[in-house]
Every structure is written in C-alpha cells, then in structure tokens.
C-alpha cells in the first residue's frame, strides 16, 4: 500500500504555501517531517489526509483518490493539535465524548488500547478539553492516533507540551505499535534530535518545497562539519556542497553534504566531525542559499 501525492500546490490569499510537492509514502515505515515554522508541514499533512483541498495536484492511496472517498479515508488518520478556543466548540466537550466520536469514525478503533493509554497518561475522561493543559491535549491526540489503527497515521507535533518522561513513553509506544502492526507513521516535530533514533526516513520541507527525502541514517552520514582557518576550510571543501558558513576572525566552520565518492580533503589542517540530524537540518534550512565552494 502506498500513499502518493503528485505536484501538490496550495495557495492561501495569493501566497504559495506549498509548491509542486510530490511524495510517495510506503507502508511500514516511520517518517519524520521536519521544517521551520511556516514551511507548510501542517498544510501538507492536511492535504494528504483530505482535510484540506489542494489548489493543484492529486493525492491517491493505491491509485484511489482520497478526496471524499470513504474507502481511502478510513485508512488515514491525521491527529493534529486541538484548537480548544471558545469559537471551536471543543472547549466544552469532555475527553470521553471526544474519544467516543473518534471511535465512531474509525472502524478499527481499539477500545482496549484506549483504556490502557488513558491509564498510562492518567487522563480524567470527565474533564472538559478546554480545561486540559497543552501536554494533556497532546496526550488526547496521541490516543486518537494510536487507537485509530489507521494504516497511515500522521501526528503533528505530538509531544508538544509533554515532559521528558511522557515524551519517552510516547516514543516507546510508537515503536511498540509499529513493531506489532507495521503501520506507517509520519511524525512532524520540532524536537528533532530526540526523535531522530525512531525516524527511518526524513522529509525536509523548506518554504513550501521538499528539499530532502532520504533514509535518515544515510542522510546524517553524508554530512560533515569542517572547521579551521578560513583558507584551509575553503580549500578542503572545494567542489563540495557547502552550507551554513560561520566565520569568527580567521576561523571558519561549514557543513558539507557529501555525494557518493566525495570526501573532504584532509591534507589541509582542518577538523572534520560528524553531525547529528538537528545540525544537518539547521545547515540546510538555517540560511537562504547554499554555495559551491
């Protein structure tokens, strides 16, 4: 089973939020969708799950259009941050009522898992959504995502407001469910390094365009931080894809992304260090442009 979007463009008020985005999400993987605020992550997830129409482009699940297609939609779950403002109508709804509505929508809803997760997160089902903390609201969205049993499940900032213990519980739960069912999960998060170990593939969205779709470990392994005297760094990285130059006096640091067969010329007096996923992301998206050294 595959979920595919082709040439997705979304325009709001004359501004392109997404620009010609094409992706294929395969069954049985955990994807990380990362990008800066305003990159278009939530918009993309809402279009993939037919909660928001694209201005241009198509989304299909194994060839079936997802828009207004019940057969496709019951296999998709987008659990996003709850808006409990007074105008939304959710503020007065109790947790148990919200979960009951969700259970009706998803035919494969796991009631036993719902009970287990309510106990795990110590959530009071009689409490109104408007009275919950940000972390507790995140717990509700996690419960919906997990209990839906949807083959393609999307979570937008699922750990927002959670303390470190609850975040650990979430990632443990995610891996357990993934191992047991082979469901596909797409996790959008700003807490990049904490999630890095569970993300099989990374999708980097920047200013409405997809910059990277890659195996997470291979992507990280391709990046190096090179530092030393500016002239040595420039010479050692000549011809490589160079990002995020930082200069202090005569010293310079850059991040390079190596293509197969490429390497940093270590005949110069430079330090070459591996980088983590977060630093690689910052190198790509923390500046407007790259340059070839």
C-alpha positions as MATLAB code, in Angstrom:
seq = 'XXXXXXXXXXXXXXXXXXXXXXXXXXXXXXXXXXXXXXXXXXXXXXXXXXXXXXXXXXXXXXXXXXXXXXXXXXXXXXXXXXXXXXXXXXXXXXXXXXXXXXXXXXXXXXXXXXXXXXXXXXXXXXXXXXXXXXXXXXXXXXXXXXXXXXXXXXXXXXXXXXXXXXXXXXXXXXXXXXXXXXXXXXXXXXXXXXXXXXXXXXXXXXXXXXXXXXXXXXXXXXXXXXXXXXXXXXXXXXXXXXXXXXXXXXXXXXXXXXXXXXXXXXXXXXXXXXXXXXXXXXXXXXXXXXXXX';
ca = [
       0.000    0.000    0.000;
       1.303    3.446   -0.926;
       0.084    6.989   -0.369;
       1.183    9.252   -3.193;
       0.858   12.958   -3.796;
       1.824   14.468   -7.127;
       2.561   18.111   -7.911;
       0.728   19.482   -4.888;
       0.436   23.256   -4.771;
      -1.532   25.158   -2.145;
      -2.272   28.864   -2.364;
      -3.676   30.938    0.512;
      -4.518   34.562   -0.180;
      -2.245   34.710   -3.183;
       0.713   33.133   -1.352;
       2.042   29.691   -2.274;
       2.287   27.689    0.948;
       3.226   24.514   -0.927;
       4.895   24.438   -4.323;
       4.884   21.393   -6.628;
       5.294   18.815   -3.847;
       5.484   15.161   -4.913;
       5.958   12.356   -2.377;
       5.402    8.634   -2.041;
       4.872    7.232    1.460;
       5.327    3.491    1.679;
       3.650    1.081    4.059;
       5.577    0.011    7.140;
       7.863    2.991    7.736;
       8.256    5.786   10.278;
       8.831    9.105    8.543;
       9.916   12.355   10.116;
       8.570   15.536    8.540;
      10.701   18.458    9.638;
      10.850   22.092    8.656;
      10.861   25.569   10.103;
       7.701   27.326   11.245;
       5.673   28.251    8.179;
       7.352   25.681    5.944;
       3.973   24.136    5.112;
       4.149   20.933    7.190;
       0.662   21.047    8.694;
      -0.839   22.111    5.371;
       0.822   19.178    3.616;
      -0.410   16.686    6.215;
      -3.948   18.053    5.990;
      -3.911   17.708    2.192;
      -2.515   14.158    2.334;
      -5.412   13.171    4.594;
      -8.092   15.057    2.602;
      -8.840   17.527    5.382;
      -7.823   20.366    3.092;
      -8.116   20.533   -0.710;
      -5.025   21.192   -2.792;
      -5.089   24.125   -5.188;
      -3.387   21.872   -7.727;
      -2.223   18.270   -7.718;
      -3.560   14.897   -6.641;
      -3.382   12.543   -3.634;
      -4.086    8.833   -4.036;
      -3.951    5.709   -1.879;
      -3.015    2.761   -4.086;
      -4.472    4.628   -7.028;
      -7.691    5.655   -5.242;
      -8.211    9.416   -4.907;
      -8.501   10.228   -1.199;
     -10.712   13.302   -1.550;
     -14.277   12.467   -0.449;
     -13.502    8.745   -0.714;
     -14.622    6.914    2.410;
     -12.751    3.711    1.489;
      -9.473    5.603    1.362;
     -10.165    7.954    4.270;
     -10.792    5.174    6.788;
      -7.181    4.101    6.252;
      -5.840    7.585    7.051;
      -5.634    9.363   10.397;
      -4.343   12.884   10.928;
      -4.187   13.628   14.646;
      -3.340   17.286   14.999;
      -3.148   19.861   17.765;
      -6.596   20.518   19.201;
      -7.980   24.025   18.941;
      -9.974   24.438   22.150;
     -10.763   28.116   21.722;
     -14.299   29.090   22.627;
     -15.216   29.554   18.971;
     -14.223   25.978   18.061;
     -16.919   24.310   20.137;
     -14.435   21.776   21.530;
     -13.721   23.572   24.793;
     -16.931   22.328   26.440;
     -16.570   18.757   25.168;
     -15.409   16.120   27.649;
     -12.477   13.854   26.842;
     -14.714   10.768   26.812;
     -17.099   12.430   24.350;
     -14.284   13.390   22.004;
     -12.870    9.852   22.057;
     -16.330    8.363   21.518;
     -16.771   10.465   18.354;
     -13.334    9.387   17.129;
     -14.172    5.727   17.786;
     -17.278    6.008   15.612;
     -15.288    7.458   12.722;
     -12.572    4.765   12.743;
     -13.973    1.278   12.156;
     -10.835   -0.372   13.562;
     -10.783    1.666   16.788;
      -9.009   -0.262   19.578;
     -11.065    0.183   22.751;
      -8.653   -1.852   24.871;
      -5.756    0.347   23.803;
      -7.838    3.427   24.598;
      -8.300    2.215   28.185;
      -4.619    1.363   28.501;
      -3.443    4.739   27.225;
      -5.885    6.689   29.374;
      -4.389    4.900   32.379;
      -0.823    5.381   31.117;
      -1.298    9.132   30.717;
      -3.527    9.393   33.809;
      -6.171   11.329   31.886;
      -9.500   12.151   33.515;
     -12.120   11.366   30.839;
     -14.703   13.530   32.592;
     -12.593   16.646   32.193;
     -13.505   19.164   29.503;
     -10.999   19.696   26.705;
     -10.907   23.409   27.443;
      -9.644   22.659   30.943;
      -6.726   20.500   29.824;
      -3.109   21.647   29.738;
      -1.207   21.708   26.441;
       0.508   18.454   27.388;
      -2.783   16.745   28.219;
      -4.250   17.853   24.889;
      -1.239   16.255   23.193;
      -1.999   13.045   25.070;
      -5.534   13.078   23.664;
      -4.211   13.458   20.105;
      -1.771   10.578   20.689;
      -4.602    8.345   21.912;
      -6.661    9.120   18.807;
      -3.706    8.413   16.524;
      -2.793    5.106   18.144;
      -6.300    3.778   18.734;
      -7.461    4.602   15.211;
      -5.326    1.724   13.929;
      -5.212    3.564   10.602;
      -2.570    2.053    8.280;
      -1.296    5.584    7.545;
      -1.192    7.700   10.694;
       0.013   11.303   10.809;
       0.875   13.140   14.017;
       1.550   16.889   14.038;
       3.778   17.951   16.961;
       2.580   15.027   19.120;
       4.954   15.751   22.017;
       4.165   19.479   22.322;
       3.821   20.310   25.993;
       4.818   16.837   27.211;
       7.514   16.493   29.854;
      10.558   14.337   29.179;
       9.066   11.239   30.847;
       5.850   11.459   28.815;
       7.856   12.013   25.614;
       9.841    8.845   26.314;
       6.579    6.972   26.875;
       5.274    8.220   23.537;
       8.296    7.087   21.539;
       8.266    3.721   23.304;
       4.563    3.359   22.479;
       5.181    4.381   18.870;
       7.887    1.759   18.377;
       5.817   -0.945   20.060;
       2.816   -0.240   17.829;
       4.971   -0.022   14.726;
       6.679   -3.331   15.502;
       3.372   -5.061   16.234;
       1.376   -3.780   13.260;
       3.694   -2.420   10.563;
       1.601    0.745   10.329;
       3.075    3.775    8.591;
       3.630    6.801   10.828;
       4.539   10.330    9.783;
       5.731   12.458   12.698;
       6.035   16.221   12.356;
       8.134   17.644   15.179;
      10.443   20.486   16.139;
      12.204   18.351   18.776;
      14.362   16.814   16.094;
      17.233   15.097   17.828;
      15.020   13.417   20.406;
      13.004   11.802   17.604;
      15.948   11.040   15.323;
      16.523    7.482   16.541;
      12.984    6.346   15.657;
      12.737    8.004   12.221;
      13.573    5.638    9.379;
      13.220    8.285    6.708;
      13.352   12.046    6.871;
      11.418   14.522    4.756;
      12.680   18.100    4.957;
      10.252   20.793    3.862;
      11.543   24.325    3.382;
       9.479   27.294    2.253;
       6.840   25.046    0.709;
       9.231   22.800   -1.203;
      10.692   19.374   -0.457;
      14.466   19.632   -0.045;
      15.227   16.099    1.116;
      13.572   12.680    1.144;
      16.118   10.175    2.407;
      16.969    7.350    4.732;
      17.679    9.177    7.982;
      20.959    7.457    8.783;
      22.288    7.809    5.243;
      21.378   11.497    5.222;
      23.131   12.130    8.532;
      26.157   10.070    7.482;
      26.544   12.233    4.365;
      27.045   15.400    6.429;
      30.271   16.668    7.988;
      31.222   19.800    9.878;
      34.542   21.174    8.711;
      36.387   23.845   10.705;
      39.781   25.525   10.783;
      41.432   28.540    9.202;
      39.163   30.014    6.561;
      41.579   29.433    3.679;
      42.128   25.783    4.689;
      38.396   25.125    5.039;
      37.727   26.634    1.626;
      40.452   24.527    0.025;
      39.423   21.299    1.810;
      35.791   21.676    0.728;
      36.374   22.891   -2.820;
      33.763   21.428   -5.168;
      31.551   20.128   -2.358;
      28.017   21.181   -1.419;
      28.676   23.704    1.360;
      26.108   25.120    3.783;
      25.886   27.410    6.781;
      29.313   29.088    6.785;
      30.233   30.644   10.140;
      33.288   32.863   10.434;
      34.999   34.175   13.565;
      38.151   36.123   12.817;
      40.327   33.933   10.607;
      38.492   30.752   11.648;
      35.628   29.261    9.692;
      33.171   26.408   10.051;
      30.898   24.922    7.381;
      28.660   21.902    6.957;
      29.114   19.865    3.806;
      26.908   17.173    2.309;
      28.934   14.534    0.529;
      27.696   12.741   -2.555;
      28.828    9.129   -3.196;
      32.564    9.081   -3.854;
      33.190   12.534   -2.414;
      35.292   13.338    0.642;
      36.755   16.299    2.476;
      40.408   16.839    1.508;
      42.108   16.100    4.819;
      45.538   17.090    3.528;
      44.680   20.544    4.842;
      44.774   21.471    8.525;
      41.061   21.160    9.234;
      38.852   19.365   11.733;
      36.223   17.080   10.191;
      33.396   15.998   12.517;
      30.146   14.078   12.051;
      26.898   15.953   12.688;
      23.532   14.894   14.075;
      20.155   15.236   12.356;
      19.331   18.524   14.016;
      22.589   20.148   12.964;
      22.225   18.831    9.429;
      18.726   20.316    9.270;
      19.921   23.692   10.566;
      22.704   23.691    7.976;
      20.166   23.180    5.176;
      17.362   25.437    6.383;
      19.061   27.970    8.620;
      20.128   30.066    5.659;
      18.549   31.118    2.403;
      21.025   29.630   -0.022;
      23.921   27.265   -0.415;
      27.018   27.747   -2.478;
      29.544   25.545   -4.222;
      32.986   26.133   -2.768;
];
